[in-house]
Amino acid sequence: PKDLLNRANPYYQQHVRGRDLNMEGWLDVLARNPRLLKGPIALLGDRAVLCEPPSLIYQLTKPVAGPVE
């Protein structure tokens, strides 16, 4: 979850930097300040993409490589 956050954001610098949070803690941080996200997260089925830059949304349209037989 930490990789999804804009670490240059002043709120992150003042309130989050250096903290070791569990998943619930990270979700609480995002619920309180959703602007910390680097960009929107797009979901399709069981796949998700952080759309930073927005053109990464097209990754969801590419087939997922399955196991090689």
N, C-alpha and C positions, 0 to 999 in steps of 0.2 A: 504493500500500500504506500509506503514512503516514496517509492519511485514515481507515483502518480501525482505527487505534490510539487508545486512551484516553490522551490526552496529559496528563491529570491524575494518572495512575498514578505512584506514587513511583519505580518501576523505570524508567519512561520518562524521568522528570525527571532521574534520576541517571545513566542509562547510554545513553540514546538521543537525547535532545534535542540538536538542533544538528548531528547527524551526517547526512551525505549518503551513503546506502547504495544499492547496486544491488539488483535484485530478489532475488538470492541472499542478500544481507546482510539484507534485510527478512525473508525467510523464516527465516533463522537466528535472528533476534531473536524471531520468533513461536514457533519451535520451542522455544526456551529459556524463553519466558514466554508461553504462550498466553492468559493472563488479560489481556494487553494489548489483545486485541480488544475493540472497543466492544460487540459482541454477536455472536450466531451468524450464520453465513453459510449461506443456503439455496440449493441448486442444483436446477435443473430443466432438463434438456437442456443447451443452451448459454447459459442465463441464470442469473444469480446475484443475490441480494439480501442486503444487510447488514440483518438484522432488528433494527434499533434504532429504534423500539420493535418488539416482537415482531409486532405487527399488520401490519407491512410484508411479511410472508410472503405475504399475499394478492395482492401485486403479481405473483407468479409465475402466478397463475391467470387474469390478464387477458391477452387476446390481444395479440400484438406488432403494432404498426402496420407494414404492409408498404409498399412503394413505391406511389405514386399513379400510376395509368395514365390 
